[in-house]
Amino acid sequence: MSRPKISVIGAGNVGATTALMIAQQELGDVVLVDIVEGMPQGKALDMMEMNPVYGYDVNITGTNGYEETAGSDVVVITSGIPRKPGMSRDDLIATNTAIVTEVTKNVAAKSPNAILILVTNPLDAMVYVAHKVSGFPKERVMGMAGVLDAARFRAFIGMELGVSVENIHAFVLGGHGDDMVPLTRCTTVAGVPVTELIPAERLEEIVKRTRGGGGEIVALLKTGSAFYAPAVSAVEMVEAILRDKKKILPCCVLAEGEYGVDNTFVGLPVKLGRKGIEEIFQVALSDKEKEEIKISASHVKELCDHIDKTAKN
Ligand code: APR
């Protein structure tokens, strides 16, 4: 049996870290693609030279083209410009739409059966673009945001309570923007609702920090955006798919009526397995939570309409 093949497009901070983490988990062979000549080749070779020390057996190839990506099982798209201080994720839209369009065309031509995981921001709008350009079924086009947002929420709750993050279970739904929806009601610490452990006011501060989690790192780094947590979050999705784990994770998917959202890409809990999105998982939400998801989805819809309008002009 041959190893699965995972292509990672964009060999910058998020892409290279993703490739590294995929190799470290021996999830399959990795092809790292970037437009900068020599850079993906250099990073891939450097990672190949780590193999003997770690003892993992995977091939990591760097390239500036798409030949080597042919027949990929999963493709993680990270190519694009990252945020700078003062920029919102939405500010990246024109540049990253053009990049994601070009990349998706190339990827889809070489790997018509691949599952696409988008990481490029503004996330939900970029998943929309990749879905449209690839023509792939909705089960095979998704975005990584909810896993990262939930990881940030879990990290902050862990810091607050001084307990293992392994005990903390959380969902963050909605679009990957300032109006994302951390579900405090469904967030538990060793099975105990977090609302019983952290006073409401303090919890609201933690929710606020989660919403601004990406911006907090952009402000500190000054020249780029977060990459360790985004990369590991994408890799959790790759693993769930390739190992057919049927894991319930919050991912950006095309909602067609689920949670009261129609025909919009937005973060919802899904079951991830070898076929991609195998089910949109239904969680009973309060009216307030449903309303928040709807508002967040309407913001995504505006961005996608803007992309369509600009494309026509
Ligand atoms: N094809 C392939 N690679 C490209 C293309 C393209 N058309 N255009 C740009 N790239 C590459 C760049 O050369 C760069 O190496 O994408 C890489 C992006 O890497 P970084 O600048 O380090 O950005 P990174 O921090 O990895 O973020 C990438 O992920 O989290 C999001 O908001 C973030 O949209 C951004 C993306």
Residues whose N, C-alpha, C, O or C-beta is under 5 A from the ligand:
A	BS01	APR	G10 A11 G12 N13 V14 G15 V33 D34 I35 V36 T78 S79 G80 I81 P82 R83 I99 V119 T120 N121 G224 S225 A226 F227 P230
